[in-house]
Every structure is written in structure tokens, then in C-alpha cells.
Amino acid sequence: MAKDRSPILKRSRALEVPPQMLGINKKSKRNPRQSRRKEGEYGRQLRAKQSVKFVYGVLEKQFRNTYDRASKMPGKSGENLLKLLELRLDNVVYRMGFAATRAQARQLVNHGHFDINGRRASIPSMNVSPGDEIAVRENSRHVKVFDQLPNTIVPAWLSFDPDHLKGSVLRVPERDEIDLDVEETLIVELYSK
């Protein structure tokens, strides 16, 4: 499986994404990037796409396939894209507070620590739907990661029970509930060329 191994702080500085969006509470010691070149329309579109890919930890082929699915759905393609990315299993595990970062959530899912509706799930890119229940497997409850869960605010479209280490997806998130500060119309314009 392919993995992006580029330095996180360097990449977040280049894309102007705060590292706190990724769950990393660090600051770069370097000065902010000051470019003399004027950024064109294509540059803005590309940066919007790259920043969304970077935040969700998705590579190009998977991102393009997700966009193709979103464009076939009714409604706005850009909003549908962000909703599909939010409903990925690794992101839902991160949003529920089982992991401190999306990368950690992806690893926990890869190692098979979660059940969806009573069945083992080990594919991070799997999309969950409203009504699905996500729980830590019985055999994985002794893992040290689940002893001290990070303090996170669970969004309104999810429910979470920290005592039983399970939660469920109540509904599809709305655009204003997705805290990603990006113009999704730029991504649609980039792919519609």
C-alpha cells in the first residue's frame, strides 16, 4: 500500500494548512513562506486539492476515484466530495476520538481493532453510512491506546459512548459541520478541465 512519507510540518507550511488540523500540536521554527510570485488560478485550484488530500491522508488515485463518485451523486460535487471523505472509516474513528490523528486512526483500522455492525473491518477507505455502529473489538480493548482516549469534541452527526468504546453514525454531515477551510469549488473546477 502506498504511503505519503513527506515531512508533515514542511508540507503543512507549503500548503498553508495549520498542523493542528492534522492533530499535531507543533509549530515550525521557520519564517512563514513569502513568495514574490503571484499565484494564478490553476495554482489556487491545485493548492486547494493538495491541501484536502493532505489533511485526509489520501493519495491521488483514491482522491480522483472519490471525486468521480461524488460527481455522480445528486447535489454539489464539491460538497459531496467532502462528505464522502468525512464518511471514510479512518476519519470517523478519528472524529469519534479513538485516535489523536487521522494517521493513527488509519493504522488502528489497518490492524483490525474495529467492528462495523459486529463484523471486523480492516479497510481504512471503507465508507460508513448512517446507522452503522463502530465499536472496538473485544480482543482489542486491552490495547494501551484505548486506555486513555484523547479529549475530542465529537461532531453532532456522530454519537459516541466512551464507557463501551463504541459509537454510531447518525447522519451524513452537512458542509458547515466539516471544519476544513477550503473552497471545494476550486477542486471541481480543476477536475472539470
C-alpha positions as CSV (number, residue, x, y, z in Angstrom):
1,M,0.0,0.0,0.0
2,A,1.4,3.4,-0.9
3,K,2.1,5.9,1.8
4,D,3.0,9.6,1.8
5,R,6.2,9.9,3.8
6,S,6.9,13.6,3.2
7,P,7.7,15.8,6.3
8,I,4.4,16.9,7.8
9,L,5.4,20.4,9.1
10,K,7.2,21.2,5.8
11,R,4.2,20.1,3.8
12,S,1.7,21.9,6.0
13,R,3.7,25.1,5.8
14,A,3.8,24.9,1.9
15,L,0.0,24.2,1.7
16,E,-0.7,26.8,4.4
17,V,-2.6,24.2,6.5
18,P,-2.1,24.5,10.3
19,P,-0.6,21.4,11.7
20,Q,-3.3,21.4,14.4
21,M,-5.7,20.3,11.6
22,L,-3.8,17.1,11.5
23,G,-3.8,16.6,15.2
24,I,-0.1,17.6,15.6
25,N,0.5,20.4,18.1
26,K,3.8,21.7,16.8
27,K,4.9,24.9,15.4
28,S,7.5,25.4,12.7
29,K,10.6,27.5,13.7
30,R,10.9,28.8,10.2
31,N,9.6,32.1,9.0
32,P,6.3,31.9,7.0
33,R,6.8,31.5,3.3
34,Q,6.9,34.8,1.4
35,S,6.6,34.4,-2.3
36,R,7.1,37.2,-4.7
37,R,5.3,35.4,-7.5
38,K,1.6,36.0,-8.0
39,E,-0.4,32.8,-7.7
40,G,-2.6,32.1,-10.7
41,E,-6.0,30.4,-10.9
42,Y,-4.5,27.0,-11.6
43,G,-2.2,27.4,-8.6
44,R,-5.1,28.2,-6.3
45,Q,-7.1,25.2,-7.6
46,L,-4.1,22.8,-7.2
47,R,-3.3,24.1,-3.7
48,A,-7.0,23.5,-2.7
49,K,-6.9,19.9,-4.0
50,Q,-3.5,19.2,-2.4
51,S,-4.5,20.5,1.0
52,V,-7.6,18.4,1.1
53,K,-5.6,15.3,0.1
54,F,-3.0,16.1,2.7
55,V,-5.5,16.6,5.5
56,Y,-7.4,13.4,4.9
57,G,-4.2,11.4,4.1
58,V,-5.4,10.3,0.6
59,L,-3.2,9.8,-2.4
60,E,-4.1,10.9,-5.9
61,K,-5.7,7.9,-7.4
62,Q,-8.0,7.3,-4.5
63,F,-8.9,11.0,-4.3
64,R,-9.8,11.0,-8.0
65,N,-12.0,7.9,-7.6
66,T,-13.7,9.6,-4.7
67,Y,-14.3,12.7,-6.8
68,D,-15.7,10.6,-9.6
69,R,-18.2,9.1,-7.2
70,A,-19.1,12.5,-5.8
71,S,-19.7,14.0,-9.2
72,K,-22.3,11.2,-10.0
73,M,-24.2,11.9,-6.8
74,P,-27.1,14.4,-6.8
75,G,-26.2,17.8,-5.4
76,K,-23.0,19.8,-5.5
77,S,-19.9,17.8,-6.4
78,G,-17.6,19.7,-4.1
79,E,-19.8,19.2,-1.0
80,N,-20.4,15.6,-1.9
81,L,-16.6,15.0,-2.1
82,L,-16.0,16.4,1.4
83,K,-18.9,14.4,2.7
84,L,-17.5,11.2,1.2
85,L,-14.1,11.9,2.7
86,E,-15.7,12.6,6.1
87,L,-17.5,9.2,6.0
88,R,-14.3,7.2,5.5
89,L,-13.8,4.7,8.3
90,D,-10.4,6.1,9.4
91,N,-11.8,9.6,9.5
92,V,-14.9,8.5,11.6
93,V,-12.6,6.7,14.0
94,Y,-10.6,9.9,14.3
95,R,-13.7,12.1,14.8
96,M,-15.0,9.8,17.5
97,G,-11.8,10.3,19.5
98,F,-10.3,6.8,19.3
99,A,-7.1,8.3,17.8
100,A,-5.2,11.5,18.2
101,T,-4.5,11.8,14.4
102,R,-6.0,10.5,11.2
103,A,-2.8,8.6,10.5
104,Q,-3.1,6.8,13.9
105,A,-6.7,6.1,13.2
106,R,-5.7,4.6,9.8
107,Q,-3.2,2.4,11.5
108,L,-5.7,1.2,14.1
109,V,-8.2,0.3,11.4
110,N,-5.5,-1.5,9.3
111,H,-4.6,-3.6,12.4
112,G,-8.2,-4.7,12.6
113,H,-9.1,-3.2,16.0
114,F,-12.7,-2.2,15.0
115,D,-16.0,-3.8,14.2
116,I,-18.7,-2.3,12.0
117,N,-22.1,-3.7,12.9
118,G,-20.5,-6.7,14.6
119,R,-18.2,-7.6,11.7
120,R,-14.4,-6.9,11.6
121,A,-13.3,-4.0,9.4
122,S,-9.7,-3.5,8.4
123,I,-10.0,-1.2,5.3
124,P,-9.5,2.5,6.2
125,S,-11.0,3.8,3.0
126,M,-14.3,1.9,3.6
127,N,-17.3,4.3,3.6
128,V,-19.7,4.1,6.5
129,S,-23.3,5.0,6.2
130,P,-25.9,6.4,8.7
131,G,-27.0,3.8,11.1
132,D,-23.6,2.0,11.2
133,E,-22.2,1.2,14.6
134,I,-18.4,1.3,15.1
135,A,-17.0,-0.5,18.1
136,V,-13.6,-1.6,19.4
137,R,-13.3,-5.4,19.1
138,E,-13.4,-7.4,22.3
139,N,-9.9,-8.7,21.8
140,S,-8.5,-5.2,21.3
141,R,-10.0,-3.5,24.4
142,H,-6.8,-4.2,26.4
143,V,-4.6,-2.2,23.9
144,K,-2.9,0.7,25.6
145,V,-4.2,3.2,23.0
146,F,-7.8,2.7,24.2
147,D,-7.0,3.2,27.9
148,Q,-6.5,7.0,27.6
149,L,-8.6,8.4,24.8
150,P,-7.7,11.9,23.6
151,N,-10.2,14.6,24.6
152,T,-12.0,15.5,21.4
153,I,-15.4,17.1,20.7
154,V,-17.5,14.6,18.8
155,P,-19.4,16.2,16.0
156,A,-23.2,16.3,16.1
157,W,-23.5,13.8,13.2
158,L,-21.9,11.1,15.3
159,S,-22.7,9.6,18.7
160,F,-20.0,8.2,21.0
161,D,-20.1,6.1,24.2
162,P,-16.7,6.2,25.8
163,D,-17.6,3.6,28.5
164,H,-18.4,0.9,26.0
165,L,-15.9,2.1,23.4
166,K,-18.4,2.3,20.6
167,G,-20.3,4.9,18.6
168,S,-22.5,5.3,15.6
169,V,-23.1,7.4,12.6
170,L,-26.4,9.3,13.0
171,R,-26.5,11.1,9.6
172,V,-24.4,12.4,6.8
173,P,-22.5,15.6,7.8
174,E,-23.6,18.9,6.4
175,R,-21.0,21.2,4.8
176,D,-20.9,23.7,7.7
177,E,-20.1,20.8,10.1
178,I,-16.9,20.0,8.2
179,D,-14.2,22.2,9.8
180,L,-12.0,22.2,6.7
181,D,-11.3,25.7,5.5
182,V,-11.1,25.2,1.7
183,E,-13.1,26.3,-1.3
184,E,-14.3,23.0,-2.7
185,T,-15.5,24.7,-5.9
186,L,-11.8,25.1,-6.9
187,I,-11.3,21.3,-6.8
188,V,-14.4,20.9,-9.0
189,E,-13.0,23.5,-11.5
190,L,-9.6,21.7,-11.5
191,Y,-11.1,18.3,-12.4
192,S,-13.7,19.6,-14.8
193,K,-11.0,20.9,-17.2
